[in-house]
Amino acid sequence: MLLISLSALLLHGCSSSVSNSAKSVSPSARTSDKPFPTKAPETYQGDFVVGNGTTETQYFVARDRDKWRFDIHRDNATWMTQLRSDKVYLLDHVKKEYAPEPFADLEEYDTTYFDSLTWGFFRGANYIDFEEVGRDGNLTKYKARTLKDSKSEVIITIDNSTGMMVRQEITSPKDGLTYTYEVRNLKLEADDSVFAIPSGYTRVTHLDEIPKPSPRP
């Protein structure tokens, strides 16, 4: 069973990385209105990336209403997948094998479960007091606070073409590291092929459990 707690897996058609040369603008008045949707879209696909300035961990995520897919990468390649379509499957892309999860109930693995895997990328509801601090093309950056009045410094980036929050930069006062949670290559649609078992994969009765990724890289 894949259980993932990302403090960070959907998102945009072009890379949403914010250029270091983003033009600075005069900060606007603070507002409590959220400048982006706080719910994940029902249909999308994209690359979710968690980083700490030194390392990055990447996941591919896709959803089409009640179907979804979550990929874990290793050595810059897709390694394992959990997939919900007609059943819940595990896929091993190294061995090119797949297996239905024998005790997985479709209702138990519904979109609520999927949202728990990706909540870190859509946790905008936890942010308040937005102050615009910069723009770069279609991207707008805001300084924000968390509901718990955390001492961490938070900078979020909104893709104005989709309205989605595509990057979060959270600087921890404890270790001084800046953790980033970014959605790249976001599409507000999902290819049917990503929910299919790849051609040539062998069905087996059991696959090893997918390990938990670390909350922070």
N, C-alpha and C positions, 0 to 999 in steps of 0.2 A: 504494500500500500504506500502510495506516495503522500507523505505529510510534509508540507513545506511551510515554514514560517519565515517569510522574507520581510525584513524590516525595510523593505524597499518600496509580474511576470506579471494591452494591450495598448497613443501609438500613431505613424504617419507615412505618407507615400514617399517622402524624401527623408534623408537622415536629419534628425533633430538636434544634432550636436551643436552647442552654442559656440560660436567663434570667439576666440580670446580677444579679437579686435572689435567686439561689439561696441557700438557707439554709446557713450554715456549720455543720459538725458537728465534734466532736472527732476528730482523726485516729485511725484504728484502727491496730493493730499492722501492720507491714509483712508482706506475704506474697509468696511466689514463685509461688503458684497463680494462674493466669490467670483472671480473673473474667468471661471471655467466650470464645466459640469463636474459634479462630485460622484457621479455614478459611471461605472464602466459601460461602454456601448454594448448592445446585444450581439453585434456582429463586427468582428475586426480581426486583424492579425498583425503581428509585429515582433520585433526582437526586443526583449527586456534585458537590460544590462545593469549590473550592480558593480560599483567600483569603489576604491578607497584611495585613488591617486597613484597606486602602485600596481594593483592587480584588478582584473575585471572578470566577472562571471556572467556568462550569457545564456539566456533561455529564449526559445521560440515559443510563442503563445498564439493560439487561434481559437476563436469562438464563433459559432453560428447558431444563435439562440440556445437550444439545449444540447448541441454538439460542441465538444471542445477538445483541445489538444495542448499538452504541455511537454516541451522538449528540454532535456538537460544536455548541455554540451560538455565535451571533454577533449582536450588536445585540439581545440579549434574545429571540432566536428560534432555532428549530432550523435549522441551516445545512447540515451534511453528516452522513451516516450511513454507518457500515460495518455490514453485516448478514450474518449467516451463517444460512441456512435450508437450502434444497435446494442452493444455491450460495452463493458469497460475492459480495455486491453492494455497490456504492457508490451512494448516493442524494444528489442535489443538490436540496434543498428550495426553493431560490430559483428555479431553472429548471424544477422539477418533472420532473426526468429521473432515470433510473437506468440502470446498466450492470453486467453481471457482470464481475468482475475476471478478465481472460482467462487469467492464469497462476496463479490462486489454487487450490491443492489443498485440498479440505475437510479432509484430515488435517493439513495444515500449519497451517490456521486453526482448530484444534480448541480445546477449552476451556483447554489449556495456554497457547496464544497469547492467548486472551481474558484469562486470569488475569494475564498479563504487563501488560495494559493497566490492570488495576484493582488491582494488588498493593498500591499505596500505601494503599488504604482497608481492606485486610485484612492489614496487616503486624503484627498483634498478636503474632505469634510472636517478633518482635524486641524486645519489651518485657519487662522483669523488675521485680521489687521493687515491688509495687503498694501504695499507701497511700491509703486512702479520705480524701478531703478535702472532700466536700460532696454534698448530695442536693437534688433539686428534682423533686417528683412521682415519676414513673417513671424518672428519670435519676439515675445515680450517677457521681460524678467521682472519678478516681484520679490521683495523681501516680505517675509511672513512670520507669524508666531504660531505656536501650537496652542490648542485648547488648554493644555496643562501648564501653559506659561513656561515651557522648557527654556533653559538657558542656551540651548543649541541655536546657532545661527542658521536660518533656513532661507534659501533662495530657490524659487520655483520658476520654471520657464513654460510659457503657454505658446502653443502653435496656433497663431491666429486663423490659419486656413481651416483648421478642424475644431478649434476651441478646446483642444485637449491639453492637459498638463503632461508635458513630455520629458521633463527633467526636474529632479529635485537635488539640491546640494545642501547637505546637512553637516555642519561643522560641529563636532563634539567638543565641549569645553574640557572634557576629561583627558582626551588623548591628543586633541588638536588636529585630528584627521578629518578630512572632508569626505563623507560618504555620498556617492551619487547613485541615483536611481533614474535610469533613462529609458525611454521608449524610442526605438529607431525603426525606420522603414515601416511606419504605421500606414495601414490601409483600413478604411472603414467598411471593408467587405472581406470575405474569406473565400479562398479557392476551395472548391469541392474536393480537390485532390488531397488536401492536407488531412482530411478525415477518413481517408481510405488506407487500407493495409497496402504497403508498397508491393509491387509485383516482384515475385521471386522469393519472398519471405516464407519461411517454413513455420507452420503452426506446431507448437509444442504444448505439453500439458502444464509446464511450470517455468517461470522465469524468476531469477533472484529478485528480491525486493530492491526497489530503487532507493539509494541512500538519501538521507536528508542533506540538502545543501546547508551551509552555514548561513545564519541570518546576515552576517556581514563578511565580505571577502577578506 
